Amino acid sequence: MILDKLEGVKLRFEEVGQLITDPTIINDMKKYVKLNKEYKDLEPLVETYNNYKNILSNIQSAKDILATEKDEEMREMAKMELDELEEKIGPLEEEIKILLLPKDPEDDKNAILEIRAGTGGDEASIFAGDLFRMYTHFCENKKWKIEVTNLSEGTVGGYKEIVMKVSGKGVYGILKYESGVHRVQRVPQTETQGRVHTSAATVAVLPEAEEFDIDLRQEDIRKDTYCSSGPGGQSVNTTYSAVRLVHIPSGIVVTCQDQKSQLKNLDKAMAELRTRLYNLEYQKYIDEISSKRKTMVSTGDRSAKIRTYNYPQGRVTDHRINLTLYNLPAIIGGDIQDVIEQLQMAENAERLKEAGVE
């Protein structure tokens, strides 16, 4: 019974609320952070539950009036109120079912977003640049902060590779749907015959690891410094500000050169290294769920083709849910919210089916 389940959630919410004020918990930072997150995660569900209970109570009151009241005007008002309230119950129950599904614990985290030019030579680099601008505009509209940590420019524009950190509320839970191969069909700037070419770029989105998530041992890391080759004024190529970290046990290599200060680059590189190590473990979880959910196929297998941007037809197709939209200029301009919402709805439907909730 949904009410029993919700009552259990409310009791846990109240218990966690007490625990986070306990001085022994406050002194254990790891435990405190975990409980604080649980409290915030439960809050919307408890608010929805209170609203649901309130509506059920008002429905019962309206039914009581209809059963006992003789005054026609009062009965008419009660009937109108009952119709309004009963309309709200269905959507609210659907919302509760989704809120009751276990959340991916990574969804609230910041993300590392990488874009790499794939097949298609110079045109693939130009397309990688288009995707970078698309995500930049989308993130700006969300009021998220973007920091580019590493880039390699294409020979005629765009990027062979660009890596950025995106910070804000619920970043990973939204951007994770973008992982996979993005394909473009258009006449390249370099094409003289006017023929349509197909090129591709790969996007990878990783949840950023927090300091508590992974224990990095200094003896496992080799640090190299070198001269920065990116923009940065007079200090470029004169100071050893760029940092390369090699994690010896895993072989993971991370570079950061966007800051003039070696210390700042080191901090960013360490954060990215933690994220990449964390994602080795997280990938096992992704592989497990991707076999069940078509919306996440791309994250489990980053070579999977997820979306095609067809310029001659002004069409964008997301292959995971067979969604086709004819508003390519708006989407490539950063308006990808509708696509992500459709993917979220498809995933929620799959998760409800998985959980046996119809």
C-alpha positions as CSV (number, residue, x, y, z in Angstrom):
1,M,0.0,0.0,0.0
2,I,1.4,3.4,-1.1
3,L,0.4,5.1,2.1
4,D,2.2,2.6,4.3
5,K,5.4,3.1,2.2
6,L,5.1,6.8,2.5
7,E,4.5,6.8,6.2
8,G,7.8,4.8,6.5
9,V,9.6,7.4,4.4
10,K,8.2,10.2,6.6
11,L,9.4,8.5,9.8
12,R,12.9,8.0,8.3
13,F,12.9,11.7,7.3
14,E,12.1,12.8,10.8
15,E,14.8,10.4,12.2
16,V,17.4,11.8,9.8
17,G,16.3,15.3,10.8
18,Q,17.1,14.5,14.4
19,L,20.5,12.8,13.6
20,I,21.9,15.7,11.7
21,T,21.6,17.9,14.8
22,D,23.4,15.3,16.9
23,P,26.9,16.6,17.9
24,T,28.6,13.2,17.5
25,I,27.3,13.0,13.9
26,I,28.3,16.6,13.1
27,N,31.9,15.7,14.2
28,D,31.9,12.8,11.7
29,M,32.0,14.8,8.5
30,K,31.6,11.8,6.2
31,K,28.5,10.6,8.0
32,Y,27.1,14.1,8.3
33,V,27.4,14.8,4.6
34,K,25.8,11.4,3.8
35,L,22.8,12.0,6.2
36,N,22.4,15.6,5.0
37,K,22.1,14.4,1.4
38,E,19.6,11.7,2.5
39,Y,17.5,14.4,4.2
40,K,17.5,16.7,1.1
41,D,16.6,13.7,-1.1
42,L,13.6,12.7,1.1
43,E,12.3,16.3,1.5
44,P,10.4,16.5,-1.8
45,L,8.8,13.1,-1.3
46,V,7.6,14.0,2.2
47,E,6.2,17.4,0.9
48,T,4.4,15.5,-1.8
49,Y,3.1,12.9,0.7
50,N,1.8,15.7,3.0
51,N,0.0,17.3,0.0
52,Y,-1.4,13.8,-1.0
53,K,-2.7,13.2,2.6
54,N,-4.3,16.7,2.7
55,I,-6.1,16.1,-0.6
56,L,-7.4,12.6,0.6
57,S,-8.6,14.2,3.8
58,N,-10.4,17.0,1.8
59,I,-12.0,14.4,-0.5
60,Q,-13.4,12.5,2.5
61,S,-14.8,15.8,3.9
62,A,-16.5,16.6,0.6
63,K,-17.9,13.1,0.5
64,D,-19.2,13.5,4.0
65,I,-21.0,16.7,3.1
66,L,-22.6,15.1,0.1
67,A,-23.8,12.2,2.3
68,T,-25.3,14.3,5.1
69,E,-25.9,17.9,3.8
70,K,-29.5,18.8,2.7
71,D,-28.7,22.4,1.5
72,E,-28.4,22.3,-2.3
73,E,-25.9,25.1,-2.5
74,M,-23.5,23.4,0.0
75,R,-23.9,20.1,-1.9
76,E,-23.1,21.8,-5.2
77,M,-20.0,23.4,-3.8
78,A,-18.9,20.1,-2.2
79,K,-19.5,18.3,-5.6
80,M,-17.3,20.9,-7.5
81,E,-14.6,20.6,-4.9
82,L,-14.7,16.8,-5.0
83,D,-14.4,16.8,-8.9
84,E,-11.3,19.2,-8.6
85,L,-9.6,17.1,-5.9
86,E,-10.2,13.8,-7.7
87,E,-8.5,15.2,-10.8
88,K,-5.4,15.9,-8.8
89,I,-5.0,12.5,-7.2
90,G,-4.0,10.6,-10.4
91,P,-1.1,12.8,-11.4
92,L,0.0,13.1,-7.8
93,E,0.1,9.3,-7.4
94,E,2.3,9.1,-10.6
95,E,4.6,11.7,-9.2
96,I,4.9,9.7,-5.9
97,K,5.6,6.5,-7.7
98,I,8.6,8.1,-9.5
99,L,9.8,9.8,-6.3
100,L,9.7,6.4,-4.5
101,L,12.1,4.9,-7.1
102,P,15.6,4.6,-5.8
103,K,17.6,7.6,-7.1
104,D,21.0,7.2,-8.7
105,P,23.2,8.5,-5.9
106,E,25.4,10.3,-8.5
107,D,22.6,12.4,-10.0
108,D,23.2,15.4,-7.8
109,K,26.9,15.6,-8.5
110,N,28.8,18.0,-10.7
111,A,30.1,16.5,-14.0
112,I,33.2,16.2,-16.2
113,L,32.1,16.5,-19.8
114,E,34.4,15.5,-22.6
115,I,33.9,16.0,-26.3
116,R,36.2,14.3,-28.8
117,A,36.2,14.6,-32.6
118,G,35.5,11.1,-34.2
119,T,35.4,10.1,-37.8
120,G,35.3,12.8,-40.4
121,G,38.6,14.6,-40.1
122,D,38.4,18.4,-39.9
123,E,34.6,18.4,-40.2
124,A,34.5,16.2,-37.0
125,S,36.5,18.8,-35.1
126,I,34.2,21.6,-36.3
127,F,31.2,19.6,-35.2
128,A,32.9,19.0,-31.8
129,G,33.1,22.8,-31.5
130,D,29.4,23.1,-32.4
131,L,28.6,20.6,-29.6
132,F,30.7,22.5,-27.1
133,R,28.8,25.7,-27.9
134,M,25.5,23.8,-27.6
135,Y,26.4,22.5,-24.1
136,T,27.8,25.9,-23.1
137,H,24.5,27.7,-24.0
138,F,22.5,25.0,-22.3
139,C,24.6,25.2,-19.1
140,E,24.4,29.1,-19.2
141,N,20.6,28.9,-19.4
142,K,20.7,26.5,-16.3
143,K,22.9,29.0,-14.5
144,W,25.6,26.3,-14.2
145,K,29.3,27.1,-14.1
146,I,31.7,25.8,-16.7
147,E,35.4,25.5,-16.4
148,V,37.4,24.2,-19.4
149,T,40.3,22.1,-18.0
150,N,41.9,20.8,-21.2
151,L,41.6,21.4,-25.0
152,S,43.2,20.6,-28.3
153,E,42.1,22.7,-31.2
154,G,41.3,21.4,-34.7
155,T,43.4,22.5,-37.6
156,V,40.6,24.5,-39.3
157,G,38.5,25.3,-36.3
158,G,36.6,23.5,-33.5
159,Y,38.3,20.9,-31.2
160,K,40.0,17.6,-31.5
161,E,39.2,17.3,-27.8
162,I,37.8,19.5,-25.1
163,V,37.3,18.6,-21.4
164,M,35.2,20.8,-19.0
165,K,33.9,20.6,-15.5
166,V,30.2,21.6,-15.1
167,S,29.1,22.7,-11.6
168,G,25.5,23.3,-10.4
169,K,22.4,21.7,-9.1
170,G,21.7,18.1,-10.3
171,V,24.2,18.5,-13.2
172,Y,25.1,14.8,-13.8
173,G,21.5,13.6,-13.5
174,I,20.6,15.8,-16.5
175,L,23.8,15.7,-18.6
176,K,24.3,11.9,-18.3
177,Y,21.9,11.3,-21.2
178,E,24.4,13.0,-23.5
179,S,27.0,10.3,-23.3
180,G,27.6,8.5,-26.6
181,V,28.3,9.1,-30.3
182,H,26.7,12.2,-31.9
183,R,26.6,12.1,-35.7
184,V,26.2,15.1,-38.0
185,Q,25.0,15.0,-41.7
186,R,25.7,18.2,-43.6
187,V,27.8,19.8,-46.4
188,P,31.1,20.6,-44.7
189,Q,32.8,24.0,-45.1
190,T,35.7,22.2,-46.7
191,E,33.5,20.5,-49.4
192,T,33.5,22.1,-52.9
193,Q,31.0,19.8,-54.6
194,G,28.2,20.4,-52.2
195,R,27.9,16.8,-51.1
196,V,26.5,15.9,-47.7
197,H,29.1,14.1,-45.5
198,T,28.6,12.2,-42.2
199,S,30.9,13.0,-39.3
200,A,30.9,12.1,-35.6
201,A,32.0,13.3,-32.2
202,T,32.0,11.3,-29.0
203,V,30.6,12.8,-25.7
204,A,31.4,11.3,-22.3
205,V,29.8,12.6,-19.1
206,L,31.3,11.5,-15.8
207,P,30.0,12.3,-12.3
208,E,32.6,14.3,-10.5
209,A,34.1,12.4,-7.5
210,E,34.1,14.3,-4.2
211,E,37.0,14.1,-1.8
212,F,35.1,11.6,0.4
213,D,34.5,9.3,-2.6
214,I,38.0,8.1,-3.2
215,D,41.3,7.8,-1.3
216,L,44.2,8.9,-3.4
217,R,47.7,7.8,-2.3
218,Q,50.5,10.3,-3.3
219,E,52.9,7.4,-3.8
220,D,50.7,6.1,-6.6
221,I,50.8,9.4,-8.6
222,R,53.6,10.7,-10.9
223,K,53.5,14.4,-11.5
224,D,55.0,16.1,-14.6
225,T,55.0,19.8,-15.3
226,Y,55.5,21.4,-18.7
227,C,54.9,24.7,-20.5
228,S,51.2,25.5,-21.2
229,S,50.3,25.7,-24.9
230,G,46.8,27.3,-24.5
231,P,45.7,30.9,-24.2
232,G,47.1,32.7,-21.2
233,G,49.1,35.7,-22.2
234,Q,52.8,36.3,-21.6
235,S,53.2,33.3,-19.2
236,V,52.5,30.8,-22.0
237,N,55.5,28.7,-23.0
238,T,57.7,30.5,-20.3
239,T,56.5,28.9,-17.1
240,Y,56.0,25.3,-16.2
241,S,52.4,25.8,-15.1
242,A,50.7,22.9,-17.0
243,V,50.4,19.7,-15.0
244,R,50.2,16.1,-16.1
245,L,49.3,13.4,-13.5
246,V,49.9,9.7,-14.1
247,H,48.1,7.2,-11.8
248,I,50.6,4.4,-11.8
249,P,48.3,1.5,-10.7
250,S,45.6,2.2,-13.3
251,G,47.6,4.0,-16.0
252,I,45.1,6.9,-16.1
253,V,46.7,10.2,-17.4
254,V,45.2,13.6,-16.6
255,T,46.4,17.0,-17.9
256,C,45.4,20.5,-16.9
257,Q,46.8,23.7,-18.4
258,D,44.0,26.3,-18.3
259,Q,45.3,28.3,-15.3
260,K,48.6,30.3,-15.1
261,S,49.2,28.9,-11.7
262,Q,50.7,25.4,-11.4
263,L,49.0,25.0,-8.0
264,K,45.5,25.7,-9.4
265,N,46.2,23.4,-12.3
266,L,47.3,20.7,-9.9
267,D,44.1,21.1,-7.8
268,K,42.0,20.7,-11.0
269,A,44.0,17.8,-12.2
270,M,43.7,16.0,-8.9
271,A,39.9,16.5,-8.9
272,E,39.7,15.1,-12.4
273,L,41.9,12.1,-11.5
274,R,39.7,11.3,-8.5
275,T,36.7,11.4,-10.9
276,R,38.3,9.1,-13.4
277,L,39.2,6.6,-10.8
278,Y,35.8,6.8,-9.2
279,N,34.3,6.2,-12.6
280,L,36.2,2.9,-13.1
281,E,33.9,1.5,-10.3
282,Y,30.9,3.5,-11.3
283,Q,31.1,2.1,-14.8
284,K,30.4,-1.4,-13.5
285,Y,27.0,-0.1,-12.2
286,I,26.3,1.7,-15.5
287,D,27.1,-1.5,-17.5
288,E,24.7,-3.4,-15.3
289,I,21.8,-1.0,-15.8
290,S,22.5,-0.1,-19.4
291,S,21.6,-3.7,-20.4
292,K,18.1,-3.0,-19.0
293,R,17.5,0.6,-20.1
294,K,17.6,1.8,-23.7
295,T,18.0,5.5,-22.5
296,M,21.3,4.6,-20.8
297,V,22.8,2.4,-23.6
298,S,25.2,5.2,-24.5
299,T,26.6,5.6,-21.0
300,G,27.3,1.9,-20.7
301,D,28.8,1.7,-24.2
302,R,30.3,5.0,-25.3
303,S,30.7,3.8,-28.8
304,A,26.9,3.7,-29.2
305,K,25.3,6.1,-31.7
306,I,22.7,8.1,-29.8
307,R,21.8,11.1,-31.9
308,T,21.9,12.4,-35.5
309,Y,21.8,16.1,-36.5
310,N,20.7,16.2,-40.1
311,Y,21.2,19.8,-41.5
312,P,19.6,19.5,-45.0
313,Q,16.4,18.3,-43.3
314,G,16.7,20.5,-40.2
315,R,16.1,17.3,-38.2
316,V,17.5,15.9,-35.0
317,T,16.8,12.2,-34.2
318,D,17.5,10.5,-30.8
319,H,17.9,6.8,-31.7
320,R,17.4,5.5,-28.2
321,I,13.7,6.5,-28.0
322,N,13.0,7.1,-31.7
323,L,12.4,10.8,-31.1
324,T,12.6,13.0,-34.2
325,L,12.3,16.8,-33.9
326,Y,12.5,19.3,-36.7
327,N,14.0,22.2,-34.9
328,L,17.8,21.6,-35.4
329,P,18.8,25.3,-35.2
330,A,17.3,25.7,-31.7
331,I,18.7,22.4,-30.5
332,I,22.3,23.0,-31.8
333,G,21.8,26.5,-30.2
334,G,21.5,24.9,-26.8
335,D,17.8,24.2,-26.4
336,I,18.1,20.5,-25.5
337,Q,15.8,20.5,-22.5
338,D,12.9,18.9,-24.4
339,V,15.1,16.0,-25.6
340,I,16.4,15.4,-22.1
341,E,12.9,15.5,-20.6
342,Q,11.7,12.9,-23.2
343,L,14.6,10.7,-22.3
344,Q,13.9,11.1,-18.5
345,M,10.2,10.2,-19.1
346,A,11.2,7.1,-21.1
347,E,13.7,6.1,-18.4
348,N,11.1,6.6,-15.6
349,A,8.6,4.4,-17.5
350,E,11.3,1.7,-17.8
351,R,12.2,2.0,-14.1
352,L,8.6,1.7,-13.0
353,K,8.2,-1.4,-15.2
354,E,11.4,-2.8,-13.7
355,A,10.1,-2.2,-10.2
356,G,6.8,-3.8,-11.0
357,V,4.9,-0.6,-10.6
358,E,2.3,0.2,-13.2
